Amino acid sequence: MSKALDELKQYLETVNHYIRATNLLYWDMKTKAPALGLEGHTNTLTYFSTEAFRMQTSDELSSLLERLAAPEELKELDDMWTFVVKRMKRDYDRNKRIPKDLYERFVRAQAEAGFAWEEAKNASDFSVFAPHLKNMITMTKEITGYTDPDKEVYDALLNQYEEGMDSATIDGIFEDLKKELIPLVSQILSAKQPDDGKFKGVFDMDAQRKVEKLLLSYIGFSFEKGTTGETEHPFTMEFSSKDVRVTNHFHEDMPISAMFSAIHEGGHAIFEQNINSDYDGTAAGNCTYMGIHESQSRFYENILGRNKNFWIPIYDKVGELLPQFKDITLEEFYREINHVRNSLIRTEADELTYCFHIILRYEIEKAIFRDDIDVNELPALWNRKMQEYLQITPSNDAQGILQDMHWSDGSFGYFPSYLLGNVYDGMYLDKIEEELGSVDDLLKEGRIGEITKWLNEKIHRYGSTRTPREVLSAVCGKEVSAEPLIRYFKEKYTALYGIQ
Ligand code: ZN
């Protein structure tokens, strides 16, 4: 083995010790640590994560990567290490272009904007957040000028979260969705709505925890390579393919919410658990493409989890754990998990109206970075678009423009990846039906494992080594298109709501 590669492996092993310690602390602080202990842990966490960051940006790493990227060294490397060296070098060079003082100012501004956002949201007063938002926009533009000098700012931002994606492509996809789905949503909203009375009440929390475990096992989450916890906001955390953890939030009065969070985070986790374990601890390991990652969580949550047949093999077991469900027929449950409502809050939206929550945010981000719209005009723009797409206007900023924290930490360009995930899912669904047969039948017969195996082999095991475009071309043989997702929505919801 090349000497430089050997050195890189040893170097990464040390970096990974720091990262692992950081992650373990973070997990513990989020799930178990008592409130008064947090401060001490925060100091330790800062120590380990600073050390990891220092090693990831050191001159020593730079010269190691330089040596390995030389043609005579590179040609000796296998596919994985070729990818890892190129990827690390690209990211290193990119980050190195950001002036240190600018980066430090950005981190500080992020923290301040986060506090201001929380305060603004609690007071439902956009003016508290506006100056911070303006600052985050200015600094984001400045940083992007260094990292991606040749790209238009918003395209550079999109590309950060979903490599190879640009606004010209997304414009086409989102316009198709708008053209077909605005009329569909409008028809649904004026159709007869299902009665949700049976879903109101108090549902035992321990029983809900058992349902979470049942669902995770059912979809293929491995408890030998993973565990669960409880947090305010559900998330997935991976240490390696052999230790991937999910969290959930249980509410006494919202059992369905926790079920679908479990399936969603389970989808993220199944992805990470099935990445080739040789990639552990390298840049090939966990998947950094947000659209591709969301396509997995959303495939389980929506395409599978919101299909009636998904529940046929397990619905009785759910009823044994949560006795109130014995009085709810599978048909009633199916209607409720696909109940289309023009709600104000993105995270509570059904799979269909969800599209518009994202399209609206995407169009506002474009207005920010392309048209230089004045920040003070954003709430009004938000409300106008809500009315246009979902026929509803927020009565305050907390339920409108202040609802998500993404912009407070400068995550501009992140939102579209959620919807891109759904768009990819339509394409996977077509391909699975072509190769494995009807998904309805597979689910009804309890053969969900075959679908998981298909996803493992076609998508999961490659980790980060295939870009989104490469995934779609290898798996579906096509460029990205909204047509399959639109067809799926139309077939499903015209039947559900009896629309001609
Ligand atoms: Zn997700």
Residues whose N, C-alpha, C, O or C-beta is under 5 A from the ligand:
A	BS01	ZN	S297
